Amino acid sequence: MHAHRLIMSLTALLVLAGCGTQRTQETPARKPAEVKAQIVRLLPAKTVDREGWATDIYAAFVAQDISPGTQNLCAVLAVTEQESTFQVDPTVPGLGKIARDEIDRRAAKVHIPSLLVSAALQVRSPNGKSYSDRLSAARSEKELSAIFDDFINMVPMGRTLFGGFNPVHTAGPMQVSVEFAEQEARNYPYPVTGSIRHEVFSRRGGMYFGIAHLLGYPVSYKQPLYRFADFNAGWYASRNAAFQNAVSRASGIPLALDGDVIRYDSIMPGTTELAVRTLGKQLGMRNPTIRQQLEKGKSLEFEDTALYQKVFALAEKAEGRALPRAVLPGIELHSPKITRKLTTAWFAKRVDERYQRCMAKGS
């Protein structure tokens, strides 16, 4: 009895000692000056206004309560270098023609005659030049977006006819989606004098929303490579592509591994949902339940659903091996600015190369 008590006492002391050791080994919060100095060191050598970049990046981390550890800092710097080489408003070759082609494409999609578009663009703007001439001369997305905002406010029925035609979808040094920024603007820490669209073109706004898009959601990934893919293809695209791979292995139905597990724009089932339905009996699930659980595909919670877990169990039994829980989405990138064949996997791997170089510099 005494021996038992002695063992219990020693065990308790060891546990307490272990807890004390863990507390003393925890990394203390770093001072702002220390973090900003590290950012300055990690920035590419030719970056202009390194102190300014460090201040805006650090402020974005603090405002969003995201840890500014070396891994997170290098992830942000790698994406920024890939997207803009640390230019707040990078120039785009042939931007004027790209913009006009995009406007014409959108007009045709909603059946607005090209003659009407051309006539509207011939209207004189406040600086005396026609909007057509100003578009042709545009060199950066910020300039182009400002011209378009001016245009829709000046021409007759401009907002009604052309309000959704702004050809600029992504902006700023991290090329973050303007639509994403508008959705995430509720906690933006700076005063907004114009619009969130305008803020995305600034360094502080572009970095704030870019960091939110890259790091502002929980994932199970152990490799940042898959966050980089998600940055390009959408949150959880890599996780969802792995789920699609499992569905394909279990059902025998080939699927595009694009990360889209459900059609959110329609009640009609998409290809992935239809493939999952063929497994309904094996899963013990009816179609409404399958739909309900697929609708969680834009959250971490999807991984806790019976559907996710049972599909992987079926697929791994069929394959006789474990399957990955993250796969680079097989998406070909399409944009008026892209002139060659690029994919999400290409983007993610290029960013990861930059990330690895940054980590080596920070070690």
N, C-alpha and C positions, 0 to 999 in steps of 0.2 A: 504493500500500500504506500509506504513511504517512498519506495523507488518510483512508483507510478506518479506520485505527486512531484517528485524531483524532476522527472522527465517532462511533465507538463509545464513546470515552472521554467525549465531551461528552454523548452520550445517557445513559450510566450516571450521570454527574453530575446531569443533569436529573431522572432517575428518583429518585435519592437526595434531591435537593432537594425534589421533589414529595412524597416520603414524609415528609420532615421537616416540610413545610408542613402535611400532613394531620394529623400528630400534634399540632402546636401548635394546630391549629384544632379538635381534638376537644373537646367540651364536658366539662369536668372534673366529677367526681361532686359533687353539691351536698350541703351539710351538712344534717343533719336539721332544724335550726332554720329553715333557708332554705326547705325544702320545706313544712314545716308552716305557715310564715308565708304562703306562696303559697296553700295550701289555705284558710286563714282568709280571705284576700282574695277568693278565688273563691266562697266559700260565699254563698248568698242572704242578704240583709241581715237578715232576721228570724230567722235560725237561732239557736237557744238553745244555749249552751255550745259556742261555735265552737272553742275550744282543745281541748276533749274530742273533738269530731268529727275535728279535724285529727290528733290523736294516734292515734286508732284507724284512720283511713284510711291514714296513713303507715306504721303498724306492719303493716298488711295487705299493703301493697306490698312492704315489706322482707322479710317472712316468706316471700312467694311469689316473690321475686326478679323482680318486675315493675318496669320503669322508671317512676318517678313523674314523667314528663314532663308538660307542660301538656296534651297531647292525651289521655293516659290519665287524668289527674286530671279533666279536664272531662267525659270519657265517664262516669266513675263518678258524678260529681256530678249530671250530667244525668239518669241513670237513677234515682238516689236521690230527686231532686226530683220526678220524674214519679211514682214509686211511693209516696212517703210524705211529701213536702215536709219531709224531715228530721225526722220523728217516729220515734222508736225503735219504738214500739208504737202505731200510729195507730188511732183509733177507727173502727168501721165501723157506719154507721146500719143498724138492723134486724138486727144480727148474730145475736141470739137466734133469731129466726124462720128466718133463713138456715141456721143450724146445725141446727135441728130438722128442717127440710125435707131437708137433706142426709143426716142420719142416717136418716130414714125412707126416702129414696131408696135408700141403700145396703142397708138392711135388706131392702127389697123385692127388690133385685137378687139377694140370696142366700137369699131365701124365709124370712126370719125374720118371723113375724107381728107386725103393728103393735101388737097388744095386749101382746105380750111386751116390746116396746121401751118402750111407755108405762108398763107396770108397773115395769120396771127403773128408769126415770127418776123414779119416785115414791119411790124409796128415799131415806131421810134421809141427808144427808152429815154429816161431822163438825161443821160449823158450825150444824147444826140445820135447815137448809133442804133441801128436796128438790133433786135434781139437775135436775129439770125447771124449778124456780123459778130456780135459779142460771143455767141456760142462757138462760132468758128475759131475765135481767138482764145478761148478758155484753155488754160494750161494746168489747172489744179481742180480737184473736186470741190474744195471750199469755194473757189471762184465760180465754178459751174453751178453749184447749189444756190449761191446768192443770186446769180443771174436768173435762175429759174423761179426763185421765190419772188423776185421783182417782176418777172414776166407775168406770172399768174395773177398778181395783184393789179397789174396795169391794163392788160388787154380785156376787151369786153367778154364777160362770162368766163374769165380766165380760170378762176378757182373751180367753177362748175365743170368746165370742159377739160381742163388740164391739171387739176389739183393732184391727181394720183400719178402724174407723168414724170415727176422729178426722177431723172435717170441715176441719181446718186443714192445707192442703197447702203453702202458701207463708207466709213469715214475715219479720219484721224490716224495717229501713228500705229494703232493696232488694227486698223481697218475693221472696227466693230460695227455690227448692224445698227443702223439708225433706229429701226423698229425695236430692237432689243433695248436700246438705251431709253427710248420713250416708255417702255414697259417697266424699266427698273429705276425710273427717275425719282420715285417717292422719297428716297433717303439721300439724294444727291446733296452733298454738304456745301456747295457753293451757291451764291445768289445767281439766278438765271434772269438776265436782262432781255434776252431775245427768245429763243426756243431751245429745247433740248437738242434739236438737230444742230443748231449753231454751236452748242457746247461740245458736241462730239468732235467738232473740227478743231477745238483747242487742245493743247497738250494736257491740261489738267482733266478735262472732260473725256478726251479720248483714252487716257490711261485709266481713269476711274472705271469707265464702262467696259473697257477691254479686260481689265483685271477681274471685274465682276463676272464677265462671260467665261473667262479662263478658269478662275479659281473659286467662284462664288457658289458652288454647289457641291454636295458630298458625293464621293465616288468610292468604289471598292478597288479601283485600279492600283496596282503596286508600281506601275511604270508610267511616268508622265507622258510617254509617247501617245497614250490613248486620250489623255486630256487634249493634246495638240490636235488629234483627229476630231475630237468633239468640238473644239474651237472652230474648226472649219465646217463640220457637218451637222452640228447641233448637239445639245446636251444628251449624254448617254447613247450617242450613236454607236460607239464602239461596243458597249455592253449589249445593246440591242442587236447589232450585227452578229455577235456571238450567239445570241438567242436564236436568230434566224438560221444560223448555221446548224444549231442543234435541232431545230424544227425540220430542216431539210434532211438531216441524217436520219431522224426518226421516221419521217413520212416518205422519204424517197423522192420528194418533190423538189426540183431545183428552185432556189430562190435567189434573187438579187440581195446581196448582203449590204443594204443601204442604210440600215438602222431605223427604217420606218416600219414599225410593227403593226400600225393601224392607220386607217385613213381618218384623220380628225376632221377633214372637210366634208365628210359624207357619212351617211348611215350605212352605205353599201360596204361590204367587206372588201378589203384589199387582198393581195396575193398571199401575204403572210397569214392573215386571219383565216383565209380559206384553207390553207395548208394545215393550220392548227386544228381546224374543225374536223379534218379527216382523222385526227388522233383522238377525237372526243370520247369514244368508247374506252380506249386504253387509258385515257386520263380520268375517266369517270366524271366528265364535265359536259354540260349542255352549252349550246351556242351563246345564250345570254351571259352565262358565267365566264366563258372564254372572252367575250367582248369586254365585260366589266373589268377583268384582270389585265387585259391588254391595254386598257385605257390608262393604266398606271405606268406605262412605258416611258413617261417623261420624268419619272421620279426614282429615287433610290429604293423606294418601297416595293417596286416591281420585283426585286430580287427575293422578297419575302413571300411572294404569292405562291399558292399551290401550283398554279400553272407553270410558272418559271421553273420551279424545282422538279415537278413531274416530267416536264419536257426534257430537261437535262438528264434525268434518271433514265428515261426511255432511250434517248439518243446514246448515252454512254453504255447502256446494256447492249444496244444494237452494234455499236462500234467496238465494244470490248476494251475501251480505254477512256480515260478522262478527256473531256473536251475543254477548250479554253473558254474563260468567262469574259474575254475581251478580244475583239478582232478588228483590224483596221477596215473601215467601211470601204466597199468597192464602188466609190462614186467618182464619176468623171466630172470635173469642174467646168461649169459654163458661166461665162460672164462676158459682157461686151469688151472688158479690158484684157481678157485672156485670148492670146492669139495662137497658142499651141496646146497640144493635148496634155492636160494635167489632171491629177487625181488627188483625192483626199489623202491617200496613202503617201503619195509623193510629198505633199505639203507636210504631213506629220513627220516623216523621216527627215526632211530638210530642217525643220525646226528642232528636231531631236539632236541632230548633229551640232547645231548651234548651242543647244542646251548642254550637251556633253562638254563642249569647249569651255563654256562658262563655268561649269562645275569644276573642271580641272583648274581653272584660274582661281576659283574661290577656295580650293582645298589647301 
